[in-house]
Amino acid sequence: MGRTASRVTASTSGSPSHRPAFGVLVQAPPSVDELVHTHSARGFALVSRRTESVQRLYFQCDPDEDPADWPDDRIWTELQARVRGADGFALAEGPVLDRSVLRFRSFVCEPPRYGNLLLAGDAAHTVPPTGAKGLNLALTDARLLAETVQRAVTTRDFGHLDAYGPRALRRTWRAQHFSYWMTHLLHRLPGATAFDERRQLGELAALVGSTAASTHLAEGYTGRWAADGP
């Protein structure tokens, strides 16, 4: 059995990424119970919880930004400006533990396989952080990969490996669509005109004002459509 298992290799190494976001890990309490996405004239921002004392935040930035030019005070000033609204909402602040410019891009390797080399996580696909799908997709890949390899090893039939790619890609492409949609909805787009800005605001208003539109967003965000697969 050990000899058979050695014929299967799984790779989870990352691929290059090219959609810029400034990512920070901060020691601070949660600012709100839910994850926060914002659209503003300054660009996109995302606030997510890691633990009760550590938060992960991103904001859209120039790809040539140098993290060394961003001390804690400047980072918090920029983030507060992007989440500020008429309701007076403000982020709970704390020390910045890590800062980096992340050049995300949308990418899919299809099929996610080369012979007995099976790809999962960032080796198989990358998405911008706007849809918060990267970790969810990687965990789903890991589950499907484990099931596939176990079946192949147990039966000594490597034909079972053929099922991995189609099963994983059904979820991958739906997540790619959702991330693309969220990026174009919330990011300040290169060369955007006043018309483009108003169109984005109109779409956001439609999401808030329509039960059907809100349901579509909720299903994509929670990945409920992933349950529709095998």
BELVENSUL-V718566 format. One record per run of one state. SS is the DSSP state (H for helix, E for strand, - for the rest). FROM is the first residue (numbers start at 1). TO is the last residue. Records with the same first field share a line. If there is no record, write none. Layout:
BEGIN
SS=FROM-TO  FROM-TO
END
This chain:
BEGIN
-=1-1  6-8  12-19  28-35  39-44  50-53  61-66  70-71  84-95  104-106  109-112  115-116  120-120  124-124  127-128  132-133  156-157  187-193  210-210  223-223  229-230
H=2-5  67-69  72-83  121-123  129-131  134-155  158-186  194-209  211-222  224-228
E=9-11  20-27  36-38  45-49  54-60  96-103  107-108  113-114  117-119  125-126
END
